[in-house]
């Protein structure tokens, strides 16, 4: 069902449910408002709330689209906010959209996609009438705060994977799958970084600007949301640097291992080159060659080969090539 909840509140207490096309008589206090939550609503439902609450058609048209970047718009006395929700599915961050219409006596949320723990927010606020009685601007703050709080577990899960990959890269080569996963995570985090940047800009506007429906008493609460966004942004930037470092460090280790292997192969090739050269010379079929008729010629040549190999081996061992 697309209507998650539609309730009328007064002085922080839930009075009754309301219909989408019901015109509620307000007492004009800040604590007197309707809070309606919709999930993937139909065009008819959006048209009903547009007519009832005199919502701007441009905002309604935007709310019908499942995805769009975070933004803040003002239409007459109406504040229209779009925030992006997010969840981690495997190695992919899946995004959702929360469109929020905020008037003096109503707050309407239109959600597309993942909502996470947003479903419990209404119950928590209803359990605190003093907070809920602050009005729709406080509810807007609480929704944005909950959305931003859900970003942190995404970062923590990706961080655990990246740190495990970093530890694994110290002892072994990164395979093709590991490298592909690093680039996939980097792409996801870069997209996530852009989302956080847009969310940070949105919240900063709410903190600094003067908007309808946002009272001076509630505006400082958005500072806390801004601090949370900045915190997650800083951690994501750090994690992107760690990902780059993992790849660069793994490449450096691989180059060092290849260099060490190359030096070892070159050293053994040099050691074996001397007996190969001597054997090659005496393997030529010439009649007159020195030492061919000597009694101990064979043993002398073998001794010369062994001595040369031993000297080269010790020199390369001292130079740490072997």
C-alpha positions, 0 to 999 in steps of 0.5 A: 500500500502506498499510504504508509501513514497519514495522521493529524497531530496536536501539541505533540500527540497523535489525534487521528488518521486523515484522508489524503483529500481531507481539509483539516481545520487548523488552530494555527499553532506550530504543534498543529499539523498533519504528517503524511507518508507515501511510498511509491504513490500513484499519480491519483494519490499525488493529485489528491494531496496536491489539490488538498494542500495546494502543492506546486505542480513542478514539485509534484512532477519532480516527486513522481520520479524515482531518483534525483539528486538532493536539492532544496526548492521554495515554492511560495510558502512551501519548502520542497526538499529532496534527500537520498537514502542509501543501503549497501547490497553486496558491493553496490550502494543502492539509492532511494529518494525521499521527497519532503513537502513542508508547509506551515501545518503539514509535512508530506513525504514521498519515498521511492526505494529503500527507507531503512529505519525511517519506519520507526522514526514516527513511533520514536517521535510520537513517544516524545510529545515535547519534541514532536510538538515543536512542529513540522520543521523539527520533523523535517530535521529528524527525517534528514538526521535519520537518513544521514545516520544510515550512511554510517553503516554503509561506510563501516561495512565497506571499510571492513572489506577494504581493511581486510583487502589491505591486510591480504595484500601485504602477504600475497599478490592481488588477483584479477578479482581483487583488482576489479573489486577495488575499482568497483568499490572506488566507483561506488565510493566516488558516487557516494561522495557526490551524494554526500556533497549534495546532502551537505550543501542541502543541510548547510542551506537549511542552517544558514538560510531563512526559509518558510516553515523553518523557525529560528528555534529549530534551525540550530538542530540542522547543525547537528545534521551538517556535522554528521554529513561532514563526518561521513564525508571525511571518512569516505575521503579517507577510505578512497585514499586507503583504496588507492594506497592498497592498489599502489602498495600492492603494485609496489610489492609485486614490482619488488617481488618481480625484481627479486625474482629477476635478480635471482634468475640473473645470478643463477644464469651467471653462475651456470654461464661459466661451466657452460662456456668451458664445456662449450669450448671443450665440446668443439671438435678440434684435433689440437686443443690444450689439455686433451691428452693430459692425464688429469685434464678432466679433473682440472676442468671440473675443479675449475668449473666448481671453483668458478661457480662457488666464487660467483655464488658467494659474491651474489650471496653477499650482494643479496641476489641469492 
